[in-house]
Amino acid sequence: VASASAANVTDGMSNAENILQAHPDVKAFMCFGDGGALGASEVLEAKGTGADEVGIFSIDGTDEALTKIKNNTPFKMSVSLGSPKGQAEGIMEALQALFSGSYEEVYYTPNEVVDSSNVDEYLK
């Protein structure tokens, strides 16, 4: 019903408030990053919205987002892009393959869905 850009919690809060004012029956927030999603979660929690009423879904897998998932807030899921060390190792492997002549044209960044069923595995 609406779209907005938010790279941080403050913008996410502002956007969520505006969206909820225009569309009070919104049941899901789909976010490209945990920053905006965390803002939406703050707004919903302040309104007393329960985890069973609205869902927030995001990408990043930050500790803040995972804590929200663990604490049964409206924040339902985030996609973990792997650890920085794991990402660096993957890039190094891709570079080594490139220099040895066996480089694959497509490199897939590792990612894992994190929700209430596995959040403890990812929460530091």
N, CA, C and O atoms as a GROMACS GRO file, in nm:
protein
  496
    1VAL      N    1   0.081  -0.121   0.000
    1VAL     CA    2   0.000   0.000   0.000
    1VAL      C    3   0.084   0.125   0.000
    1VAL      O    4   0.035   0.233  -0.034
    2ALA      N    5   0.214   0.113   0.039
    2ALA     CA    6   0.300   0.230   0.044
    2ALA      C    7   0.445   0.187   0.036
    2ALA      O    8   0.478   0.072   0.065
    3SER      N    9   0.530   0.279  -0.004
    3SER     CA   10   0.673   0.253  -0.001
    3SER      C   11   0.745   0.380   0.041
    3SER      O   12   0.700   0.491   0.016
    4ALA      N   13   0.858   0.360   0.107
    4ALA     CA   14   0.940   0.471   0.155
    4ALA      C   15   1.082   0.420   0.174
    4ALA      O   16   1.104   0.300   0.189
    5SER      N   17   1.176   0.512   0.173
    5SER     CA   18   1.316   0.476   0.188
    5SER      C   19   1.364   0.514   0.328
    5SER      O   20   1.341   0.626   0.374
    6ALA      N   21   1.431   0.420   0.395
    6ALA     CA   22   1.483   0.446   0.529
    6ALA      C   23   1.607   0.362   0.552
    6ALA      O   24   1.601   0.239   0.551
    7ALA      N   25   1.720   0.428   0.572
    7ALA     CA   26   1.845   0.356   0.597
    7ALA      C   27   1.880   0.351   0.745
    7ALA      O   28   1.978   0.286   0.784
    8ASN      N   29   1.801   0.418   0.828
    8ASN     CA   30   1.832   0.420   0.971
    8ASN      C   31   1.703   0.416   1.053
    8ASN      O   32   1.593   0.426   0.999
    9VAL      N   33   1.719   0.400   1.182
    9VAL     CA   34   1.605   0.384   1.272
    9VAL      C   35   1.516   0.508   1.271
    9VAL      O   36   1.393   0.496   1.267
   10THR      N   37   1.574   0.626   1.274
   10THR     CA   38   1.496   0.749   1.277
   10THR      C   39   1.407   0.763   1.155
   10THR      O   40   1.288   0.793   1.167
   11ASP      N   41   1.463   0.740   1.037
   11ASP     CA   42   1.382   0.747   0.914
   11ASP      C   43   1.278   0.636   0.911
   11ASP      O   44   1.166   0.657   0.863
   12GLY      N   45   1.314   0.518   0.961
   12GLY     CA   46   1.219   0.408   0.967
   12GLY      C   47   1.101   0.440   1.057
   12GLY      O   48   0.988   0.405   1.025
   13MET      N   49   1.127   0.505   1.168
   13MET     CA   50   1.019   0.545   1.259
   13MET      C   51   0.926   0.645   1.191
   13MET      O   52   0.804   0.631   1.196
   14SER      N   53   0.984   0.746   1.129
   14SER     CA   54   0.905   0.849   1.061
   14SER      C   55   0.820   0.788   0.950
   14SER      O   56   0.701   0.818   0.939
   15ASN      N   57   0.881   0.703   0.870
   15ASN     CA   58   0.808   0.639   0.760
   15ASN      C   59   0.697   0.549   0.812
   15ASN      O   60   0.586   0.549   0.758
   16ALA      N   61   0.726   0.471   0.915
   16ALA     CA   62   0.625   0.381   0.970
   16ALA      C   63   0.507   0.460   1.026
   16ALA      O   64   0.391   0.423   1.005
   17GLU      N   65   0.536   0.569   1.096
   17GLU     CA   66   0.428   0.653   1.148
   17GLU      C   67   0.340   0.707   1.036
   17GLU      O   68   0.218   0.705   1.045
   18ASN      N   69   0.405   0.755   0.928
   18ASN     CA   70   0.329   0.808   0.814
   18ASN      C   71   0.247   0.700   0.746
   18ASN      O   72   0.131   0.722   0.711
   19ILE      N   73   0.306   0.584   0.728
   19ILE     CA   74   0.235   0.473   0.663
   19ILE      C   75   0.116   0.429   0.748
   19ILE      O   76   0.007   0.408   0.696
   20LEU      N   77   0.138   0.415   0.878
   20LEU     CA   78   0.030   0.373   0.966
   20LEU      C   79  -0.081   0.476   0.977
   20LEU      O   80  -0.198   0.441   0.993
   21GLN      N   81  -0.044   0.603   0.967
   21GLN     CA   82  -0.148   0.707   0.969
   21GLN      C   83  -0.235   0.697   0.844
   21GLN      O   84  -0.357   0.710   0.853
   22ALA      N   85  -0.174   0.676   0.730
   22ALA     CA   86  -0.249   0.667   0.604
   22ALA      C   87  -0.317   0.532   0.586
   22ALA      O   88  -0.422   0.522   0.523
   23HIS      N   89  -0.258   0.427   0.644
   23HIS     CA   90  -0.308   0.289   0.626
   23HIS      C   91  -0.303   0.217   0.761
   23HIS      O   92  -0.214   0.134   0.783
   24PRO      N   93  -0.395   0.245   0.850
   24PRO     CA   94  -0.387   0.188   0.986
   24PRO      C   95  -0.401   0.036   0.992
   24PRO      O   96  -0.370  -0.023   1.096
   25ASP      N   97  -0.445  -0.028   0.887
   25ASP     CA   98  -0.463  -0.173   0.889
   25ASP      C   99  -0.346  -0.249   0.827
   25ASP      O  100  -0.359  -0.368   0.797
   26VAL      N  101  -0.232  -0.183   0.808
   26VAL     CA  102  -0.114  -0.250   0.753
   26VAL      C  103  -0.077  -0.367   0.842
   26VAL      O  104  -0.076  -0.356   0.964
   27LYS      N  105  -0.045  -0.480   0.779
   27LYS     CA  106  -0.013  -0.601   0.855
   27LYS      C  107   0.132  -0.645   0.838
   27LYS      O  108   0.177  -0.737   0.907
   28ALA      N  109   0.207  -0.582   0.745
   28ALA     CA  110   0.346  -0.624   0.723
   28ALA      C  111   0.431  -0.507   0.675
   28ALA      O  112   0.384  -0.421   0.599
   29PHE      N  113   0.555  -0.506   0.719
   29PHE     CA  114   0.656  -0.413   0.670
   29PHE      C  115   0.768  -0.497   0.611
   29PHE      O  116   0.827  -0.579   0.681
   30MET      N  117   0.798  -0.476   0.485
   30MET     CA  118   0.906  -0.547   0.416
   30MET      C  119   1.018  -0.445   0.395
   30MET      O  120   0.998  -0.346   0.324
   31CYS      N  121   1.133  -0.469   0.454
   31CYS     CA  122   1.240  -0.370   0.454
   31CYS      C  123   1.368  -0.425   0.392
   31CYS      O  124   1.399  -0.543   0.405
   32PHE      N  125   1.442  -0.338   0.325
   32PHE     CA  126   1.568  -0.378   0.263
   32PHE      C  127   1.684  -0.379   0.361
   32PHE      O  128   1.790  -0.433   0.330
   33GLY      N  129   1.666  -0.320   0.477
   33GLY     CA  130   1.772  -0.316   0.577
   33GLY      C  131   1.713  -0.314   0.717
   33GLY      O  132   1.599  -0.272   0.738
   34ASP      N  133   1.792  -0.359   0.812
   34ASP     CA  134   1.744  -0.364   0.949
   34ASP      C  135   1.722  -0.225   1.009
   34ASP      O  136   1.641  -0.212   1.100
   35GLY      N  137   1.791  -0.123   0.961
   35GLY     CA  138   1.775   0.011   1.016
   35GLY      C  139   1.631   0.060   1.010
   35GLY      O  140   1.573   0.095   1.113
   36GLY      N  141   1.575   0.061   0.892
   36GLY     CA  142   1.436   0.104   0.875
   36GLY      C  143   1.340   0.012   0.946
   36GLY      O  144   1.240   0.057   1.001
   37ALA      N  145   1.368  -0.117   0.944
   37ALA     CA  146   1.282  -0.216   1.010
   37ALA      C  147   1.282  -0.196   1.161
   37ALA      O  148   1.178  -0.209   1.225
   38LEU      N  149   1.397  -0.165   1.217
   38LEU     CA  150   1.405  -0.138   1.360
   38LEU      C  151   1.322  -0.016   1.396
   38LEU      O  152   1.258  -0.013   1.502
   39GLY      N  153   1.322   0.086   1.309
   39GLY     CA  154   1.238   0.203   1.332
   39GLY      C  155   1.091   0.167   1.332
   39GLY      O  156   1.015   0.213   1.417
   40ALA      N  157   1.049   0.085   1.236
   40ALA     CA  158   0.910   0.041   1.231
   40ALA      C  159   0.875  -0.039   1.356
   40ALA      O  160   0.765  -0.024   1.411
   41SER      N  161   0.966  -0.122   1.401
   41SER     CA  162   0.942  -0.201   1.521
   41SER      C  163   0.924  -0.111   1.643
   41SER      O  164   0.836  -0.136   1.725
   42GLU      N  165   1.006  -0.008   1.655
   42GLU     CA  166   0.994   0.085   1.768
   42GLU      C  167   0.856   0.151   1.770
   42GLU      O  168   0.794   0.162   1.875
   43VAL      N  169   0.810   0.194   1.653
   43VAL     CA  170   0.678   0.258   1.645
   43VAL      C  171   0.568   0.160   1.685
   43VAL      O  172   0.480   0.193   1.765
   44LEU      N  173   0.573   0.040   1.631
   44LEU     CA  174   0.470  -0.059   1.661
   44LEU      C  175   0.471  -0.099   1.808
   44LEU      O  176   0.365  -0.112   1.870
   45GLU      N  177   0.589  -0.118   1.864
   45GLU     CA  178   0.598  -0.154   2.006
   45GLU      C  179   0.545  -0.041   2.094
   45GLU      O  180   0.477  -0.068   2.194
   46ALA      N  181   0.575   0.084   2.059
   46ALA     CA  182   0.526   0.199   2.137
   46ALA      C  183   0.374   0.208   2.132
   46ALA      O  184   0.311   0.253   2.228
   47LYS      N  185   0.316   0.164   2.021
   47LYS     CA  186   0.170   0.164   2.008
   47LYS      C  187   0.106   0.044   2.078
   47LYS      O  188  -0.017   0.035   2.087
   48GLY      N  189   0.188  -0.047   2.128
   48GLY     CA  190   0.135  -0.166   2.194
   48GLY      C  191   0.093  -0.274   2.098
   48GLY      O  192   0.018  -0.364   2.135
   49THR      N  193   0.141  -0.267   1.974
   49THR     CA  194   0.108  -0.368   1.873
   49THR      C  195   0.180  -0.498   1.905
   49THR      O  196   0.302  -0.499   1.922
   50GLY      N  197   0.106  -0.605   1.913
   50GLY     CA  198   0.164  -0.734   1.947
   50GLY      C  199   0.228  -0.804   1.830
   50GLY      O  200   0.203  -0.771   1.714
   51ALA      N  201   0.310  -0.903   1.862
   51ALA     CA  202   0.381  -0.981   1.761
   51ALA      C  203   0.286  -1.058   1.670
   51ALA      O  204   0.323  -1.091   1.557
   52ASP      N  205   0.166  -1.086   1.716
   52ASP     CA  206   0.070  -1.161   1.635
   52ASP      C  207  -0.016  -1.071   1.547
   52ASP      O  208  -0.099  -1.120   1.470
   53GLU      N  209   0.002  -0.939   1.556
   53GLU     CA  210  -0.080  -0.845   1.480
   53GLU      C  211  -0.014  -0.794   1.352
   53GLU      O  212  -0.082  -0.773   1.252
   54VAL      N  213   0.117  -0.774   1.355
   54VAL     CA  214   0.190  -0.718   1.241
   54VAL      C  215   0.324  -0.789   1.232
   54VAL      O  216   0.381  -0.829   1.334
   55GLY      N  217   0.375  -0.806   1.110
   55GLY     CA  218   0.507  -0.866   1.091
   55GLY      C  219   0.602  -0.770   1.023
   55GLY      O  220   0.563  -0.697   0.932
   56ILE      N  221   0.726  -0.772   1.068
   56ILE     CA  222   0.833  -0.693   1.006
   56ILE      C  223   0.937  -0.792   0.956
   56ILE      O  224   0.978  -0.883   1.028
   57PHE      N  225   0.980  -0.773   0.831
   57PHE     CA  226   1.074  -0.864   0.765
   57PHE      C  227   1.184  -0.780   0.702
   57PHE      O  228   1.155  -0.677   0.642
   58SER      N  229   1.310  -0.823   0.715
   58SER     CA  230   1.420  -0.738   0.673
   58SER      C  231   1.540  -0.819   0.626
   58SER      O  232   1.538  -0.942   0.621
   59ILE      N  233   1.645  -0.744   0.590
   59ILE     CA  234   1.773  -0.804   0.549
   59ILE      C  235   1.884  -0.733   0.624
   59ILE      O  236   1.885  -0.609   0.627
   60ASP      N  237   1.975  -0.802   0.682
   60ASP     CA  238   2.100  -0.757   0.745
   60ASP      C  239   2.142  -0.853   0.854
   60ASP      O  240   2.259  -0.890   0.862
   61GLY      N  241   2.047  -0.894   0.938
   61GLY     CA  242   2.082  -0.984   1.047
   61GLY      C  243   2.165  -0.919   1.156
   61GLY      O  244   2.251  -0.984   1.216
   62THR      N  245   2.140  -0.790   1.184
   62THR     CA  246   2.214  -0.722   1.290
   62THR      C  247   2.172  -0.777   1.426
   62THR      O  248   2.063  -0.832   1.442
   63ASP      N  249   2.260  -0.761   1.524
   63ASP     CA  250   2.228  -0.808   1.659
   63ASP      C  251   2.101  -0.742   1.713
   63ASP      O  252   2.022  -0.807   1.781
   64GLU      N  253   2.081  -0.613   1.682
   64GLU     CA  254   1.962  -0.544   1.730
   64GLU      C  255   1.835  -0.608   1.673
   64GLU      O  256   1.738  -0.629   1.746
   65ALA      N  257   1.837  -0.640   1.545
   65ALA     CA  258   1.722  -0.704   1.482
   65ALA      C  259   1.699  -0.843   1.539
   65ALA      O  260   1.585  -0.881   1.566
   66LEU      N  261   1.806  -0.919   1.556
   66LEU     CA  262   1.793  -1.054   1.608
   66LEU      C  263   1.739  -1.053   1.751
   66LEU      O  264   1.664  -1.142   1.790
   67THR      N  265   1.777  -0.953   1.828
   67THR     CA  266   1.724  -0.940   1.964
   67THR      C  267   1.574  -0.914   1.960
   67THR      O  268   1.499  -0.970   2.041
   68LYS      N  269   1.530  -0.831   1.867
   68LYS     CA  270   1.386  -0.807   1.851
   68LYS      C  271   1.314  -0.937   1.816
   68LYS      O  272   1.206  -0.965   1.869
   69ILE      N  273   1.372  -1.016   1.726
   69ILE     CA  274   1.312  -1.144   1.688
   69ILE      C  275   1.303  -1.235   1.810
   69ILE      O  276   1.198  -1.294   1.837
   70LYS      N  277   1.411  -1.245   1.884
   70LYS     CA  278   1.415  -1.332   2.002
   70LYS      C  279   1.312  -1.289   2.107
   70LYS      O  280   1.255  -1.374   2.176
   71ASN      N  281   1.289  -1.159   2.120
   71ASN     CA  282   1.199  -1.107   2.223
   71ASN      C  283   1.052  -1.105   2.180
   71ASN      O  284   0.970  -1.041   2.246
   72ASN      N  285   1.020  -1.174   2.071
   72ASN     CA  286   0.881  -1.188   2.025
   72ASN      C  287   0.810  -1.054   2.000
   72ASN      O  288   0.697  -1.034   2.043
   73THR      N  289   0.879  -0.964   1.932
   73THR     CA  290   0.821  -0.837   1.890
   73THR      C  291   0.762  -0.856   1.750
   73THR      O  292   0.770  -0.966   1.695
   74PRO      N  293   0.703  -0.752   1.692
   74PRO     CA  294   0.656  -0.765   1.553
   74PRO      C  295   0.768  -0.797   1.452
   74PRO      O  296   0.739  -0.839   1.340
   75PHE      N  297   0.893  -0.777   1.490
   75PHE     CA  298   1.006  -0.808   1.402
   75PHE      C  299   1.016  -0.960   1.392
   75PHE      O  300   1.060  -1.025   1.487
   76LYS      N  301   0.978  -1.017   1.278
   76LYS     CA  302   0.966  -1.162   1.262
   76LYS      C  303   1.087  -1.230   1.200
   76LYS      O  304   1.119  -1.344   1.235
   77MET      N  305   1.157  -1.160   1.107
   77MET     CA  306   1.261  -1.228   1.031
   77MET      C  307   1.359  -1.128   0.973
   77MET      O  308   1.322  -1.018   0.934
   78SER      N  309   1.485  -1.169   0.967
   78SER     CA  310   1.588  -1.093   0.897
   78SER      C  311   1.674  -1.194   0.822
   78SER      O  312   1.686  -1.309   0.864
   79VAL      N  313   1.732  -1.153   0.714
   79VAL     CA  314   1.822  -1.239   0.638
   79VAL      C  315   1.964  -1.201   0.677
   79VAL      O  316   2.007  -1.088   0.656
   80SER      N  317   2.037  -1.297   0.733
   80SER     CA  318   2.176  -1.274   0.770
   80SER      C  319   2.262  -1.288   0.645
   80SER      O  320   2.250  -1.385   0.570
   81LEU      N  321   2.348  -1.191   0.624
   81LEU     CA  322   2.438  -1.196   0.508
   81LEU      C  323   2.571  -1.260   0.545
   81LEU      O  324   2.669  -1.247   0.472
   82GLY      N  325   2.573  -1.329   0.657
   82GLY     CA  326   2.695  -1.396   0.702
   82GLY      C  327   2.782  -1.301   0.783
   82GLY      O  328   2.757  -1.181   0.789
   83SER      N  329   2.882  -1.357   0.844
   83SER     CA  330   2.972  -1.276   0.925
   83SER      C  331   3.066  -1.196   0.834
   83SER      O  332   3.093  -1.238   0.722
   84PRO      N  333   3.116  -1.083   0.881
   84PRO     CA  334   3.214  -1.008   0.801
   84PRO      C  335   3.335  -1.094   0.766
   84PRO      O  336   3.388  -1.085   0.656
   85LYS      N  337   3.379  -1.178   0.862
   85LYS     CA  338   3.493  -1.266   0.834
   85LYS      C  339   3.458  -1.364   0.723
   85LYS      O  340   3.538  -1.386   0.632
   86GLY      N  341   3.340  -1.422   0.730
   86GLY     CA  342   3.297  -1.516   0.627
   86GLY      C  343   3.285  -1.450   0.490
   86GLY      O  344   3.321  -1.510   0.388
   87GLN      N  345   3.234  -1.326   0.488
   87GLN     CA  346   3.224  -1.252   0.363
   87GLN      C  347   3.363  -1.225   0.306
   87GLN      O  348   3.387  -1.241   0.187
   88ALA      N  349   3.456  -1.184   0.393
   88ALA     CA  350   3.594  -1.155   0.348
   88ALA      C  351   3.659  -1.281   0.293
   88ALA      O  352   3.729  -1.276   0.192
   89GLU      N  353   3.637  -1.395   0.360
   89GLU     CA  354   3.695  -1.520   0.312
   89GLU      C  355   3.638  -1.557   0.175
   89GLU      O  356   3.712  -1.603   0.088
   90GLY      N  357   3.508  -1.537   0.155
   90GLY     CA  358   3.447  -1.565   0.026
   90GLY      C  359   3.503  -1.476  -0.084
   90GLY      O  360   3.526  -1.522  -0.196
   91ILE      N  361   3.524  -1.350  -0.053
   91ILE     CA  362   3.582  -1.257  -0.151
   91ILE      C  363   3.725  -1.297  -0.184
   91ILE      O  364   3.766  -1.294  -0.300
   92MET      N  365   3.800  -1.335  -0.082
   92MET     CA  366   3.939  -1.378  -0.107
   92MET      C  367   3.942  -1.503  -0.195
   92MET      O  368   4.025  -1.513  -0.285
   93GLU      N  369   3.854  -1.596  -0.170
   93GLU     CA  370   3.847  -1.717  -0.253
   93GLU      C  371   3.811  -1.681  -0.397
   93GLU      O  372   3.867  -1.738  -0.491
   94ALA      N  373   3.718  -1.588  -0.414
   94ALA     CA  374   3.680  -1.544  -0.549
   94ALA      C  375   3.797  -1.476  -0.619
   94ALA      O  376   3.818  -1.496  -0.738
   95LEU      N  377   3.873  -1.395  -0.546
   95LEU     CA  378   3.989  -1.328  -0.604
   95LEU      C  379   4.097  -1.429  -0.643
   95LEU      O  380   4.159  -1.417  -0.749
   96GLN      N  381   4.120  -1.526  -0.556
   96GLN     CA  382   4.219  -1.629  -0.588
   96GLN      C  383   4.178  -1.706  -0.713
   96GLN      O  384   4.262  -1.736  -0.798
   97ALA      N  385   4.051  -1.737  -0.725
   97ALA     CA  386   4.002  -1.807  -0.844
   97ALA      C  387   4.019  -1.720  -0.968
   97ALA      O  388   4.055  -1.769  -1.075
   98LEU      N  389   3.992  -1.590  -0.954
   98LEU     CA  390   4.008  -1.498  -1.066
   98LEU      C  391   4.153  -1.497  -1.115
   98LEU      O  392   4.179  -1.506  -1.235
   99PHE      N  393   4.246  -1.486  -1.022
   99PHE     CA  394   4.387  -1.480  -1.060
   99PHE      C  395   4.440  -1.613  -1.112
   99PHE      O  396   4.537  -1.614  -1.188
  100SER      N  397   4.379  -1.723  -1.075
  100SER     CA  398   4.424  -1.854  -1.124
  100SER      C  399   4.355  -1.893  -1.254
  100SER      O  400   4.388  -1.995  -1.314
  101GLY      N  401   4.258  -1.811  -1.299
  101GLY     CA  402   4.192  -1.837  -1.425
  101GLY      C  403   4.069  -1.926  -1.414
  101GLY      O  404   4.012  -1.965  -1.516
  102SER      N  405   4.026  -1.959  -1.294
  102SER     CA  406   3.910  -2.047  -1.280
  102SER      C  407   3.790  -1.974  -1.215
  102SER      O  408   3.711  -2.034  -1.142
  103TYR      N  409   3.780  -1.848  -1.242
  103TYR     CA  410   3.678  -1.765  -1.180
  103TYR      C  411   3.540  -1.792  -1.238
  103TYR      O  412   3.522  -1.800  -1.359
  104GLU      N  413   3.442  -1.807  -1.150
  104GLU     CA  414   3.302  -1.818  -1.190
  104GLU      C  415   3.247  -1.678  -1.211
  104GLU      O  416   3.277  -1.588  -1.132
  105GLU      N  417   3.168  -1.658  -1.315
  105GLU     CA  418   3.115  -1.524  -1.343
  105GLU      C  419   3.019  -1.475  -1.236
  105GLU      O  420   3.006  -1.355  -1.214
  106VAL      N  421   2.953  -1.567  -1.169
  106VAL     CA  422   2.855  -1.529  -1.068
  106VAL      C  423   2.908  -1.568  -0.930
  106VAL      O  424   2.948  -1.682  -0.908
  107TYR      N  425   2.907  -1.472  -0.839
  107TYR     CA  426   2.946  -1.499  -0.701
  107TYR      C  427   2.824  -1.475  -0.613
  107TYR      O  428   2.765  -1.367  -0.615
  108TYR      N  429   2.786  -1.575  -0.538
  108TYR     CA  430   2.669  -1.564  -0.451
  108TYR      C  431   2.714  -1.533  -0.309
  108TYR      O  432   2.794  -1.605  -0.251
  109THR      N  433   2.661  -1.426  -0.255
  109THR     CA  434   2.686  -1.392  -0.116
  109THR      C  435   2.607  -1.486  -0.028
  109THR      O  436   2.487  -1.506  -0.049
  110PRO      N  437   2.672  -1.545   0.071
  110PRO     CA  438   2.597  -1.636   0.159
  110PRO      C  439   2.488  -1.559   0.234
  110PRO      O  440   2.509  -1.446   0.279
  111ASN      N  441   2.372  -1.621   0.248
  111ASN     CA  442   2.265  -1.559   0.327
  111ASN      C  443   2.179  -1.668   0.388
  111ASN      O  444   2.160  -1.775   0.330
  112GLU      N  445   2.128  -1.638   0.505
  112GLU     CA  446   2.047  -1.733   0.580
  112GLU      C  447   1.927  -1.661   0.640
  112GLU      O  448   1.940  -1.551   0.693
  113VAL      N  449   1.812  -1.723   0.631
  113VAL     CA  450   1.693  -1.669   0.696
  113VAL      C  451   1.706  -1.692   0.846
  113VAL      O  452   1.734  -1.804   0.891
  114VAL      N  453   1.685  -1.585   0.922
  114VAL     CA  454   1.689  -1.594   1.069
  114VAL      C  455   1.552  -1.556   1.121
  114VAL      O  456   1.504  -1.445   1.098
  115ASP      N  457   1.490  -1.649   1.193
  115ASP     CA  458   1.360  -1.623   1.255
  115ASP      C  459   1.361  -1.686   1.394
  115ASP      O  460   1.466  -1.725   1.444
  116SER      N  461   1.246  -1.695   1.454
  116SER     CA  462   1.240  -1.746   1.592
  116SER      C  463   1.289  -1.890   1.604
  116SER      O  464   1.327  -1.932   1.713
  117SER      N  465   1.289  -1.965   1.496
  117SER     CA  466   1.330  -2.105   1.504
  117SER      C  467   1.482  -2.122   1.514
  117SER      O  468   1.529  -2.226   1.560
  118ASN      N  469   1.559  -2.022   1.471
  118ASN     CA  470   1.705  -2.038   1.471
  118ASN      C  471   1.780  -1.914   1.519
  118ASN      O  472   1.902  -1.906   1.503
  119VAL      N  473   1.710  -1.818   1.576
  119VAL     CA  474   1.774  -1.691   1.613
  119VAL      C  475   1.890  -1.711   1.710
  119VAL      O  476   1.988  -1.637   1.704
  120ASP      N  477   1.880  -1.807   1.800
  120ASP     CA  478   1.988  -1.828   1.898
  120ASP      C  479   2.120  -1.868   1.832
  120ASP      O  480   2.227  -1.842   1.886
  121GLU      N  481   2.113  -1.931   1.716
  121GLU     CA  482   2.234  -1.970   1.644
  121GLU      C  483   2.311  -1.849   1.592
  121GLU      O  484   2.433  -1.855   1.576
  122TYR      N  485   2.240  -1.739   1.566
  122TYR     CA  486   2.300  -1.622   1.505
  122TYR      C  487   2.322  -1.505   1.601
  122TYR      O  488   2.405  -1.418   1.576
  123LEU      N  489   2.249  -1.504   1.710
  123LEU     CA  490   2.260  -1.395   1.807
  123LEU      C  491   2.386  -1.411   1.889
  123LEU      O  492   2.408  -1.515   1.951
  124LYS      N  493   2.467  -1.308   1.888
  124LYS     CA  494   2.596  -1.313   1.958
  124LYS      C  495   2.579  -1.272   2.102
  124LYS      O  496   2.677  -1.271   2.177
   0.00000   0.00000   0.00000
